[in-house]
Amino acid sequence: MTRANGEAAARQDELGDAVVEVVREGARTRIVLAGDLDMSTVARARTIIDRACQGPPEQVVVDLSAVEFIDSHGLHLLAATHRALTADGCALVVLPPPKPVRRAFEITGLDQLFGAL
């Protein structure tokens, strides 16, 4: 969806200690996560991400560059999103989180799933 001025349509939701922004750019959807992706925010984030991925778009970009903390609930959400999108033939691109958060991906091996963040 594009606005009348040609810009991509965006929606931002605050989830307590996290923010999820969804930007639709033609066949591509960009999901920007910021703050904490943990037990207290993941249920609402899952709803927003599931809604953003309906269709599915040809490509989904998940931007983790502003994530400050992630726990096992957040990691599970990202792994499940990867599984669902790739099963539907959607290309998933994950932009890496900051180094302290990236360590959680390395410890669990999820960095390999997402292309060695």
N, C-alpha and C positions, 0 to 999 in steps of 0.2 A: 504494500500500500504506500502510495506517495502523496504527500501533501500537495496542495495547489501550487506552491512555490517550487516544486521539484525535489524537496528534501525528503529523506526517508522518514517514515512514521516511527515514532519511538514511544515507549510506555515505560514508566519507572514506578516500581513498588518498593516501599520501605517495609522491612521485616524486623523491626527492633534493632538488632546489632548488624543487620545486613541490608543491602540494597540490590535489587535485581532490575536491570534495564534491558528491555527487548527492543531491538531496532530491526525493522524489516526493510531490506534493500533488494527489491525484485525477488529473485529466486533464492536469495541468501537471507538468513536470519542471524543476527549477532546478539548474543546474550552476554551482558556484562554483569559479573558478580562482584560485589564489593563488601568489605567487612568480614563478619564471621559466618561461615557456612558450617553449622553445627546442629546438634539435637534441637535447639530452640528455634532454628530458622528453616530447617530443611523441608519440613512438611509444606510450608507455604511456597518455598522456592520450587519444590517439585511440581506443585500445581501450576505455577507460572511457566516453568520450563516445558511441562507437558503441553500446555496450551500453545506455547510459541512453536512447538515442533509438530503440531498437527498438520497433516497434509501428506507427507512432511515436505519441507522446503528441499531444494537440491543440495544446499550446503548450510550447515549450522556452525557458526564460530562461537565458541565459549571462551570469553575473555576472563582469565583469572588473575590478571595483573594487579587488581586492587583487593584481592582476598587477603585478609590479615591472619585468619585462623581457619583451620579445617579439622574436623574430627572424623571418626569412622562413618558417621551418618552422611556427612558431606561427600566423602570418598565414594560411599555406596551409591549415592544419588548420581554422581558423575559416571561411574561404571555402568549403572543401569541405563542412563541416558545414551551412553556409547553403544551399548548392546542393542537397544531399541532402534536407534537411528541407523546403525549400520545394517541391521536386519532388513530395514525398509529401503536400503540402497542410498541412503543419504550420506554425503561426505561430511565428516565431523572434523573440525579443526579446533585444537585447544591452544590458546595463547597462555604461556606459562605464568605461574604465580611467582611472587617474590621468593627468594632463596629459603627463608625459614619455613614457608608453607610447602615449597617444593620438596623439602626433606621428607614430609609425610608421604608423598608420592613415591619417592625413592625407597623408603623403608618397606612399603607395601608392594612394590613392584608395578604400581600403576603408571609410573613414568614410562615403562615399556609399552603399555597399552595405548597411551596417548602420544607415542612417538618420542620418547626420551626428552621430556620437558626440560 
